Amino acid sequence: LKPAPLKAQVFLVGPPEVIAFLEEDEEFLELFPFRVEFSPEIPYTKENVAYLGGFLQAEGVALTPEGLSALADEARRWTGHKERLDARLYRLLDLAREASALKHPLDREAVEKALLAREERFGLEEELYLKDLEEGVVALEVQGMQVGEINGLVVVEGPLPRGRPVRITAQAGPGREGILSIDREVGLGGQVFHKAVLTLAGYLRGTYASLGALSATVSLVFEQSYGGIEGDSAGLAELLAVLSAISGLPLRQDLAVTGAIDQTGRVLAVGRVAEKVEGFFRVCQTLGLTGSQGVALPKANLPHLTLRKEVVEAVAKGRFHLYAVEEVDQAIELLFGRKAYWVHDKVREVLGEFRKMENGEENPSP
């Protein structure tokens, strides 16, 4: 057989990082000279929601306006932004078909039940975790005040990522080692996590520069955490724990904290903020809502609060609270319940005492 002439266009589809790797080969660039990137998200507009409804109806899904609105809300949640929709329409189609099996045509209630069923299918680990909380196997306080302890927030990855609080503790004393991360020392902290600890140390040096070199050793640890830790979203919580350990002033345990920081004291946005808020809310529900509990988060994350209905209702009724902060001093006043300058003065006083102990000018109190 003789080869037949053929004219064809070849489209190679894949994630950007893979395409970038292949483009390092000159021969690949000769074969695939044109690169087009598609966003996985689209703006949340009436037109795009209407298009979503038309797509679902064309696929045989009957739905009410309330059902379409609920699906659009979930598409926003998947993007983690209130003004964007997930453009992966077939993911929404799968959810719509699950909801259609519960009610035809599907409405908001059917969508919510389908989502709840999904969570229950992947919920065994979360159920066991909450049971351990109730029984005291996991040590966590959501009331009162403690020195050198704070509730940070992390996300446990999996088929259904879940936010959880984690108890971060700090101990301070005279020394020259500065901030010592126990998690990093034993190999549990990743590079970004280590960067956050170094940034924290930079903030302390800048804020208390008048005292000279930091005459303190402060150990930090994520209690009852046995896996790898990565990311900088606990930076603000770690800093507050350090300030509490040095000053001896207690922190509120009814608030959880998430947020990265820079060396100047600005609070920076973090990822998965909605899941983190919901994780602490579930814990407070399990241990008992008091009406004072809540989460301190970066103000830059407000557009990302695509929260579940039960959390929104609790916030509206004043049973749970959200506090948006831009600067470290705002978080200090919120968590310590004192003016920031007063806390800083107390830290300076103790650091001065540590320096004297290091220099042998006085003996520590018995």
N, C-alpha and C positions, 0 to 999 in steps of 0.2 A: 504494500500500500504506500502511496505517495502522500506526504504531508499536504494538508489543505491549507490555503491561506486563511488567516483569522485576524480580525481586528477586534480588540477587546480593551475595556477599561477595567483595571483592578483596583479595588478599594480595600485597604488594610485598616481594620478597626481594632483599637486597643487602648489601654490606659496611657496617659501622657508620659509617665515615667518610662514605660517600655518603648514607646516610639522614640523618645529622646535617646535612649540607649542604642537603638538601632541606627539612628541618624549619625552616630559617630563613625559609621562605615560609609565611605564615599560611594561605593557601589550601590548601597541601599538608596542613597540620595538621588542617584541617577535613575533608579527604577521608580522611586516614589518622591518626585520633586515638590509636590504640593501637600501642605499640611493644613488641616482645618480643625479647630478645637470647638467642641460643643459643650455648653454649660449644662450641668445636671439639674440646674434650677431655672425657673422662669419667674417673672414678677407676679405677685399676688394682685390681680386686677379682675374686675367684673368680666372682661372679655376672655381672660384665660380660664376663669372658673366656668364660664359658659362653654368654652371649647372643651373643657374636661367633661362636662355633662354630655355634650354631643358625642364625644368619643365613647363614653360608657354606654350610652343608648345605642350607638352603632354596633357595639359589641354584645347587645342583647340584654343589658342591665336596665331594669325599670327602677326609677328612683324619684323621690319627692324632692322639692327644693331644700327641705331641711336635711335630707340625706346627702344631697350634693354638698351642702354647706359643711356637714360633718366630715365628709371625705376630704374636702379642701382644707379643713382645719388639721386633719392628720397629715396631709401633704406638707403643710407649713411646719408641723412638728418634725417631720423627717428632715427638713432642711435646717431646723434649729433657728428659724428666723420668721418673725411675724409677717414680713412683707414679701416672702418668697414661697414658691410652690415647688415641690419635687417634680422634675420633668420626666421621671421614669414612670410613665403612665401605666405600664403593665403591672407594677407593684400595686398601684391603686386599684387596678382591675381585679387583682387577686383578692384584695380586701373587700371590694364591692361584691364579688361573687360569694364570699363567705357571709357577708351581711344579708345578701339576697336569700340565702338559705334559711335565714331566721324570720324574714318578713318580706313580703312582695306586694307592692314596690317597697324598696328599702327606705327607711327614714333614719333620723338621727339616733333613735333608740337602738335600732338594729345595728348601726355602725358601732355604737358604744359597746353593745353586747359582744360583737365580733372581736373588738379590741380586747375586751376583758377576757374572752375565751383564749385569745392568743397569749395574754400575760399568764393565765393559769396554766397553760401547756408548758410554759418555760419557767414556772414559778416555784419549783421545788426548792432550789437553792435559797431563794429569798425567804420562803416559808421557814426553812430550817434556821436561817440567820435570825429572823425575828423571834423564833422560839428560844434560841440561845440568849437573846437579849432579855426576854421575859424571865428566864431562869437564872440570869446573872452570869452565864458562861462568858459572854462578851461584856466586858466592863465599860459602861458608858453612862455618863450623867447628862440629863437634859433639864436639870433644875439646880439652883444654888450657885455658889461661887467657889472657885478653886485657884490656888496659886500654881502657876507654871503648867496649867492644863487647858486645852481648848479643843473644841470639836471642829476638825477640818472636814472636807468633803472630797471624796474620790468617786470614780466610776469603775465598776467591775465590768469588764468587757465580756461579751458572750452573744448568743443569738438575740437576746433582748438586754441591751446594756442597762445596768441599774446603778443609781447613785446611792452611796452609803456614807454615813459619817465615820470618821476614824479619830480616835483619841490621840492627840499629839501632846507630848509632855516635854518639858525642858527643866534642866537643873543647872544652876550657875554657882560658880565659886571663883576665888582668886586663881590666876594662872595666866599663861601667855598663848594658849592654843586657839583662842577665839571661838568660832562656832564649829562644833564637832558633830557631824551627822552620823549617828550610829548606823543607820540604814546604809549609808554609803560605805562606811568602814567595813561592813560585813558583805558588801557586794550586792546589796538589794536596790541601790539607787542608780538610775540611769544618768546619762550625760546632762540632759535638760534639768533633771532634778538637782544634780550637783550645781549646775549654773545658778539655780534659784537660791541655793544655800550661800553661794559666794556673793550673789547680789544682796542678800540679806546682810551679810557681813559688811559689804560696801556701804549700805545705808547706815549701819551702826557707826562705822568710822566717820562718815560725813556728818551725822547728826551730833556725835559727841566728840568732834575733832578737838575741841578746846581742852580735852583731858589728855591729849596725846594718844599714844598707842593704847589699844584696848587691853586693859589688865584684867582679863576675865577668861575663863574657860566655861563654855556653855554647851552641854550635850543635848541633842535633839533626837527624838525617836518617834516613829509611828507605832504605837502600842498594838499588840496582837495582830501585827501585819507580817505575813510569812512569805509573801511573794514579791516579785519585782515592783518597784515604784518608779514611775516616770512622769515628767511634766513639771510645770512651775506653778500650778494652780493653788498649791498649798503655801505659797510664799508669804501671803499676808497672815495666815493663821500661825505659821511658824514664827514670824516676827513678833506677833502679839504674845505668844507663849514665852519667847525669849525675854521680852520686856517685863513680863510678869515674874519670871524666875529671878531676874536680876533685882527688880524693885521690891519683890515680896508682896506686891499688890495682887489681889485675886481677880480672876476673869469670870464673866458670866458663862454658865454652862448651858443655859437655855437657848443660846444662839450658836448656830454653826456658821463657819466662815469659809468663803472661797474667794480667790482673787490672787493674781500675780502682782508683784511690785517691781518698781525700778529703783535705782540707787538714790533717786531724789525724793522718794516717798509717794510717787503716783501709783494708784491702784489700777492695774491693767486687766483687760478682759480675758476670760478663760473659756474653754470649750465645755459642751454638754451641761450648761448651767441649769436647764430645766430638769434634767434627770437628777442632778445633785439636790436641788430644792425639794423635789418629790421624794427623794430618798430620805432626807431628814424629816420630812413631814410624816412619812410612814413610820419611822422610828418613834417620833413623838406620839403618834396615834397609838402605837403599841404600848408604850410606857405610860401614856396618859397626857393628853393635851391640857396645858395649864392656862392658856390664853396669853402667855408672855413669850412663847417660843417663836423662833423664826430664823431667817438666814440673812447674813450680811454678804452682799455681792457687789461686784464692780458696777458702777453706773453705766459703763459702756456696754454691759450685757443686757440692759433692759429690753432692747429689741429682740432678744433671743429667748424671752420667757414665754415659750409656747407650753403653758402648763395645763395639766389635766383639770377637768371641771371641779373635782372635789377640793383641789388645792385653791383654785380661784375663789370658790365659795367660802372656804375657811378664812382666806385673807379678807374677803369682803365683809365677813361677819366679825372680824377682829379676833378670831381664834388662833390665827397664825400670821406672822408678820414678815415683810420683806424690807430690807434696808439697803439702799443703793449708796455706795461711798465712792468718792473720787480720790481722796488723799488718806494716807496712813493715819493722820491725826483724827479724822472723822471716825475711823474704826476704833481708835484708842478710846475716844470718849464714849462710844457706844458700848464697847466690851468691858471697859473698866468702870464706867459710870462716873468718871471724873474728868476734869478738864485736862486736855492733852499736855499743857505746859507743866501741870502739877506732876503728872506721871514722868515726864522727861526730867524734871528736877530731881525726883526720887531716884531715877536710874543714875543720873550723874552723881548723886550723893553716894550711892552704893559703889559705883565704879571707883570713886575717889577712895573709899575705904579699902576696896580690893587692891588699889595701887599701893596704899600705905602698907598693907600686909605683905605684898610682894617685895617691897623695898625694906621690910623689917622695921618699919617705923612704929608699928604697934602690933600687939598680939591679938589674934582673933578671940572673940568672947567665948568663954567656956560653955 
